[in-house]
Amino acid sequence: ATLPDLAKCMQIGEHCPPDSQHGGPNPLSALNTWNYALNNLKAALWHAGQEVDPVLVQAVAQVQAGIQTFLATPALEQYAPIVTTAAQIFEAMLPWLRQQPAAQVRMAAPQAGLVRIPSDGRTPLSAVNFQLANGVAMPAIGFGTWKLEGTDCYNAVRWALELGIRHIDTAEAYGNEADIGRAIKDSGVPREELFITTKATSVPLGMADPTYLEALFAGQLQALQTDYVDVYMLHAAGVKGEQLKVIWSGMERILELGRARALGVSNHGVGELEELFTYARHQPLYLQNIFKVYKQGEQISSGSSVGPIQWAQGHGMAVVGYSAINSWPHLMPPLEDPHVMSLARAHGKMPSQVLHRWCLQHGVAVIPKASSREHIRENAMLLDFELRPAEMALLDGLGTLSESTHDAVRPAWVPDVFGLSQIAAVPPAAPSVTPAQQPQVGGSGVAVASPFAEALRDMQCNRDRAEAISEPFSLGGGGHALDRCQAECARRGPDCNVITFYHSTGFCHFFRSCQEQLPASDGAVIYARV
């Protein structure tokens, strides 16, 4: 809440212009950052295990609701009241926050399987690859070139190749393919050792006719001084329907001519991927999307129950993540995030290395960009340490701190490891105060941390397995609170280890075990004893 760039955005003006251009102080990034700060505050309140004034909880919820309204439909006159109230909340809370010791947070291992990446410090970069579905090996650690041009681009690519990096990414829109082509030629690295990817930008975005695609691609090959690329991809999901079908057919001709070893897409959501898969004769084998702790696959939250990264991996696509260390759409750089810096100190590593290693262990290749030889080397030194499952879960959870709103924990595919869904269940304290006053946190009662952790959403344990049911099976009827449901299960001891709680109806079902799960509606969530 005390970031210098955030202070510049207490009002919209010269130092905080409305046009963000993907960087610098701007209203949208400032509100995303306030939302992140407020969710961190909610997590701090929950894990302090103390009573919290409901007025404070309500004030936080009102600010977060205002943020979501503004992000959906920006109205400049609404901006100042939102950020002013957010700042007042933190001003009031600061004395309490400074008095709090570190909180112990129990982290369950990520639900999705993690990928084993060498950590012995001896494995060369060339030995760490992710495989495309057609058998082509893709180096897991690459080099991105967005916003690198001219001599800076040429030198950076040369340094990356000298350091052993063999995966180079570019695009029509970057305007640097000729610089990269010269760097590759002058490096002396054989073409067959390289993995080169580039993107068509103007055609899929509707800025050029689909018939221009083959001529565009021929020019890109000429600039790169190569006869083929390893992956040719659509830069973004732009045109739709029949026009997109024509474009993808052109992509398929390039593949069939042997000018690309595989086809891919970038900046695609689940809906666009599903549509493309319905008619593609040659399906995309590669997805390149934003992947950072704050934005885990989507630039704008879609509300989908599954993320693009998970969908792609589940359909056999290789995945590459970009912008792992960039701050956009926040003003808080991930490199300066206290959660990330804490893990970096624990491992004796730089924050950038922790963030890129997190990507790799999720099976997501990385293409960090840097313009200095030292930073290129630093970004590639990812094979001499490993993040533990609990550390991976913590970094995963930053996505919920970034994306969750006043009324929903998001993204839906990331577990609520920080307990954001629990803050409304914190017992109220007295007396009540306004947000601008010193909030009354604490008091005679202490909230006991829940012994249960969220396991699966939109799923229920199978009720037909009699041996798995804890008797009595429910609390009787609906309308119950989650904390009462969890307390009852905890009271039963070993006879109750899993709960299915239906948030829309307040029904609660108890189980000894949950070896079989079924899809469910009514806001069903399975909670397991930790």
N, C-alpha and C positions, 0 to 999 in steps of 0.2 A: 504493500500500500504506500510505500515511500519511494518507489522508483522515480528517478528524475523525469523520465519520459511521461510517466503517469501524471506527475505534477504539471507538466506542460499542457495536459489535456483536461484541466479542471473546467475549461470552457473552450468552445470551438473558435478558432481564430487563426492568426498568422502562424503560431507555433504548433497548432493542431488542426491542420486543414482537413476538410471533409473528404478529399480524394486521397485514398491510402496508397495506391500504386504498390501494394504489397510491401510496404516498409515504412519506417519512421512513425513518429507520433501521429495518430489520427483517431477520430472518435470510435470507430468500430473496434479497432485493436485495443483501445483503452477500456471499452466496456467488456470485451472478452477477458481482459486482465483483471478487472474488478470482479467479474464472475468467478474467476479462478481463486482470487484472494478470499472471497466470501465462502466458497466451498472449503477452502483450507481452514477458515475460521470455524465453520460448522463441524468439520472433522475434529478440530482441536477441542471444541466444546464437548463433543460426544465422548472422546477418549480421556477427557479430564475426569470423567466419572462423577461429576457433580451436578447438582440441580442448576437449571438454567431458566432465567426469567422468560416466560412465554412472549412477553413484549419484544424482547430481543430477537427471538426466533421469528416472530411476525415481521419485524422490521427488515431482517435479512431477506425473508421471502418476498416482501413487497419490492425491495430493490431489485432482486433477481427477476421478478416478474416484469418490472419496468425495463430491465435490460433486454429481455426476450422480445418485448413489444417493440422496442427501438430497433433491434437487429432485424426484425421482420418488416417493419415499416418505419424507417427513420423519420423522426419529426424533430427538427433542431431545437424547438422550444422545450422539449421533454428532457434534453440531455443534461443540462445543468442541475436540475433537481435530483436526478438519479445519482450523479457522481458526488454531489454535495452530501447527500444522505449516506452514501457508502463511506465517504471520508469521515463523517461524524461517528459512524458505527465503530470504525477502527480507532479513532481518537479516544472514544470512550473505553474501548476494550484494551488499549495498549498497556495500561498498568497491570491488568490481570494477566495478559499474555506474557509479560516480562517476568512475572512471578512463577509461571508454570514450569515444572520440570519436564524433561522429555517423557513422552508417553510411550508405553509398550503397546504395539499394535500386532496382533497375531495375524500373520499372512498365510493364507492357504496357497498351495502351489497352483500355478495357472492351470485352468481346465484343459486347454489345448496342449498337445504334446510339444515340447521344446526340442530344438535341433541341437545335436551335439556338434560343437565347433571346436577344433583343436585349440588347446590352451597351454601347450608345452613350451612355447617360445622358440621352437626349432622348426616348425612346419613352415615351408615357404608359401607365399601368397598363391603361387601357381597351383598348389596342391589342394586348395580349398575352393570347391566348385558346387554350384547347384545345377541340377540337370534339367534341361527342357524335356518335354514329353516325347520329342523326336530323337532323344539321345544326345543332343548337342550339349556340351559342358559349358556353363556360364560361370566365369570367375565371380566369387561371392563378394569380393572387394574391388570396386571399380573407381572410376574418376568421372565426375560430372563437370560440365563446361558452361552451364548457364551463366550469362553475364561476363564471360571471359572472351575478349576479342583481341585481335592483332597480336602484337608481340607478347602481351601478357598471356594470351591463350597458347601461343606457340611454346613459350618457355615452360608453362605449367604442364602441358602435355609431355614435353620432353623429360621433365623431371619425374613425372609420374611413371613414365616408361622406364627410366633409369632405375627407379626404386622397385621395379618388379611388377607394377600394376599393368594388367593386360586387358582390362575392360574399360572402354572409352565410350561415353555417351554424349550425343549432341542432338541437334534438331535443325530443321529448316529455319525456324524462327530465331535461332540463336545467332545466325549470321557468321558463324565461325568455322564452318566445315572446311574451307580452304586452308585456314590456319592449322587445323588439326591434321589435314592431309599432308601438309608440308612437314609438320613435326613428326608424324609417323614415318614418312619417307626418310627424313634425315636421321632418325633414330637408329635405323638399320635393323629393327626388330622384324623378323619374318612375318608376313601377313597371316600365315596359318597359326601363329602363336597368339593372335589378337582376337578380341571379341568386341566388334564395333556395332553400336546401335545408333540409329537416327530416326527422325520422325517427320512425317508429312504434316504440315501445319495449315497452310492456306486452303488446301482442298477440303479437308474434313470440317473446317470452320466456316465453309461457305464463301470464302474470299476469292476462290478460283473455281472454275468449272471442273467437274470430275474428269473430263477428257484431258485435262492438263496433268494428271497424276504421273503418267509414264514419262513425260518430258521433264517434269520436276525431279523425279527420281533419278533420271539419267544425269541431270546436272549435279545432283548431290553426290553420285558415284564419282563423277569427274572431279569435283572439288575435293573429295576425300582420297582421291588417287587410288581407288580400289575397284575391282570388278564386281564385288558383292559386299553386302553387309550381313552381319549375323542375325540382326533383328531389324525389321522395318515396321514402324508402328504409326497408328493414328495418334496425333498429339493430344487430342481431346475429343470428348463426345459433343459434337457440334450438330451437323445436319442429321436429319432423321429420315425414317421411312425409305421410300424407293430410292431417293438420292444416295442414302448411305449404302444401300445394297449395291448400287452401281460402283461406288467408291471401293467397297470391300471386294467386289469382283475384280477391279483393277489391281488391288493389292494381291489377290490370289494369282493373277497373271504374272506379277513380278516374282512371286514365290515359285511358280511352275517353270519359269525361265531360268531358275537357279541364281537369280540376282539377290535373293535374300534367303537365308537358311531357315528363317522362321518369321512369322508375323506376330505383331503384338499391338497393344493399345495402352494409352496413358490417360490418366485423369478420367477414369470410367467408374461409375457406380454400379451397384448390383443390377439395377434395372437395365442399364445400357449393355452390360455383359450378357444378361439373360436374353435380351433381344437379339444381339449379334449371334449368339449360339444357336438361335432357332433357324437361321438360314445360311450360315457360313459353311461352304464346302470344306474349307481349310480353317479350322477354328484358331483363334489367337492362342499362342502358347506362352505368352509373356504379358504381364501387367506391371506398369510403372505408375505408382500413385504416391501421394504424400504419405509419409509414415514417420511420425514423431510421437513423443510421449503425449503431446497435447492433441494431436490430430492423427488418429490411428487408422488411416486409410481413406478418410473423406475430408475435403476442405470445408464442406458445409454439412452439418449433421442432417441425415435423411430420415432418422427415426426408424431405420430398418432394424430387424432383429438379428441380422448377420452383416458383418462388415465386408467390404470389397476384397480385402486381403484374405479373409477366411473363405469367402466364396470362391475366389480364384484358386487358392491352394486346394480346396475340396474338389475342384474340377480339373486338377492336374496342371495348372498354370504355374510357371515360375514367376516369382514376384520380386520387384526391385522397389525400394523406398527412397524417396528424395526428401531433402530439407529436414533431416534428422536433428540438425543443430540450429536451424533458423528460428527466429522468434515469431514470425508471422503465423497466425493472425493475432498474436499477443504482443505486448510490449515487454514481457518478461522473457529474456533469452533463456532457452533451456540450459545453456552453459552456465548460467548464474542462478538456476533454480536451487534452493537449499536442499531439496530432496536429492537431486542429482549430485550436487557438490558433496553431500554427506557420503554417498556411495563411492564417489571418486576418491575421497580422502581414505576411505576404508581399504580401497584396493591400491592406493598409491598411483592412481592414474589420472589423466586429464578428463574433465567432464565429457569432452567430445568422444573420447574412447569408450567411456561407459555407454553413451547413447548409441553409438554405432554397434557396439557389442550386443546391446539389447536387441537391435534389429536382427543381427545375424542369428542369435539364438532363437528368434521367432521364424527362422527360415527365410528371412527377407534380405536380399542382397543390398549393398549400400554403394552409393556413387557420390561420396562427399566431394565438394569443390573447394579448392584453395588456390591462392595465387602465389604462395611462397613455398619454397622447397621444404622448409622445416614443418609447416603445417600439413603439407601433403604426406610427409613421412609420419607425422603424429597420427593422422587420420587412418593410416594403414597399419599401425602397430596395434592390432586387435587380437593377436593370437597367442598372447602370453598370460592371459588371466581369464577367469570365468565368473559370470554372475550366478549366484545361488538362486534356486527357485523362488525363495521368499523375496529376494532382491528384484527378480523379474516381476513378481506380483506387485511389488511396490511401484515400479516404474509403469506397469500396466495401469495401475490405479490412478496415475496422474491424468489419464484420459478422462476418468469420471470427474476429477476435480476441475478439469477444463470445460467439459461439455454439459455437466448436469445442471438442471434448472431448479426453480423453486418447487416444481411438482413432478419431476422425473429424474431418475438416475440414468445418465447416458454416457457413452454408447451402450446399447442394450447387450452387446456381446462382451463387454468388459465387466468382470465381477466388481461388486461394490465393496472393495477391500477396506475403504476408509469409513464405512458405516454411514454414508450420507442419507440413506433411506431411514436411518434410525433417529435422526435429530428431532423429528416431530414427536418421538416417543419419550424424549427426556422429560422427567417429571418437573412440573412447574415449581418455581420458588416464589416466596413472598418476601418483601413487598414488591409490587410491580413498579417498573420505572420506564421512562421513555428512552429511546436509543441515544439521545444526546447526553443523557446522564451516565454516571458510572453504573454499568449494568450489575445487577445482583446475581453473580455467579457463585454458587456455593451454598452455604446455609447449613441447616441442621441435618438434612437428608443427603445421601450420596446415592447416585444412580449406579447400579451394578452393571458392568459391561456384559453384553450378551454372550453366552457360551456357544452361540450358533453363528454360522457363516453362510452367506448365500452360495448355493451350488449351481442351480440351473434356473433359467427363466422360461416361462411359457411351457413348463413341463410339470407333470405330477407323477408321484410314485404309483405303481400299479396297485389298485385297491383289491384286485381279485386274488392276490397272493396272501392267503390267510396266515401263513407262517411269518409274514413280514409285518403284520399289523400289530400295533400296540393297543391293548384294550384298557378303558373304553377308547373307541376309535376317534371320537371328536369331543368337542366341548358342548355339543348340542346346539343346532341351529347356527345362524351366521351372526354377523355384526360384532365379532370379537376383534380385539386389538392384537397386533403381532406380538407385543411384549408379553401379554397374558398367555398366548399360545406357547411361546418359548418357555415361559416360566413353568407352565404345567408339564411340558415335556422334560424339562430339567429336573422337576420334582420326582418324576418317575424313575430316574436313574437309568440303569442299563436296559430297562424295558422300552425306552424311547430314545432314539438316536437321530431320527430324521422327521422333518415336518413338511407337509405341503400346505402352504398358506395362500388363500385366494384373496388378493388385496381388494378386488372390486366388491366382494360380498362379505368378507370377514369370516369365511368358513376356514376351519383348521382341522387337518387330519394328521394322526400320529402313527409312526412306523418304527419298528425295531430296525429294519434295514430297507434299502431301496435299490435292489439290484436291477430292477426293470423300470424304466421311465416311459411315460406316454405323453404326447402333446396335449396341452390343456389351454383353456381360455380363462376369462375372469381374473386376469392378473396373477395367474398361478406362479409361485416361486417355491422351489425346493430349498429348504435350509437344513444343513447338516451340523451335528455337534462337532466342535473342534477341540 
